[in-house]
Amino acid sequence: MISSFLVYWADLQDLGEKQALEDGAELHKTTTLQLHPQQAPENDVGIVLLQ
């Protein structure tokens, strides 16, 4: 996930930019998890999509 890379990259920066990058990574992770829930909705349980 890109937020993991941003946290890693933040460790390579000076203090001022490090905190800003860590804050941005956390914000990105939170937003991503809200947009892409980890569980399927109840009415989708048992449905398989084939391509």
C-alpha positions as CSV (number, residue, x, y, z in Angstrom):
1,M,0.0,0.0,0.0
2,I,1.3,3.4,-0.8
3,S,0.8,4.7,2.7
4,S,3.5,2.1,3.9
5,F,5.9,3.5,1.3
6,L,5.2,7.1,2.4
7,V,5.9,6.1,6.1
8,Y,9.2,4.5,4.9
9,W,10.1,7.6,2.8
10,A,9.3,9.9,5.7
11,D,12.0,8.2,7.8
12,L,14.5,9.3,5.2
13,Q,13.6,13.0,5.4
14,D,14.4,15.7,7.9
15,L,12.1,16.3,10.9
16,G,9.8,19.0,9.4
17,E,9.0,17.0,6.3
18,K,9.0,13.7,8.1
19,Q,6.0,14.7,10.2
20,A,4.1,16.1,7.2
21,L,4.7,12.9,5.2
22,E,3.6,10.7,8.2
23,D,0.4,12.7,8.6
24,G,-0.3,12.5,4.9
25,A,0.3,8.7,4.9
26,E,-2.1,8.3,7.8
27,L,-4.7,10.4,6.1
28,H,-4.3,8.5,2.8
29,K,-4.6,5.1,4.7
30,T,-7.8,6.3,6.5
31,T,-9.4,7.5,3.3
32,T,-8.6,4.4,1.4
33,L,-10.0,2.1,4.0
34,Q,-13.2,4.2,4.1
35,L,-13.6,3.9,0.3
36,H,-12.6,0.2,0.1
37,P,-14.2,-1.6,3.1
38,Q,-12.5,-4.8,4.3
39,Q,-15.8,-6.8,4.5
40,A,-18.4,-7.5,1.8
41,P,-21.9,-6.1,2.4
42,E,-24.3,-8.6,3.9
43,N,-26.3,-9.0,0.7
44,D,-23.1,-9.9,-1.3
45,V,-22.1,-12.8,0.9
46,G,-21.7,-16.0,-1.2
47,I,-21.7,-14.2,-4.6
48,V,-18.7,-15.0,-6.9
49,L,-17.9,-12.8,-9.8
50,L,-16.2,-14.5,-12.8
51,Q,-14.5,-12.6,-15.6
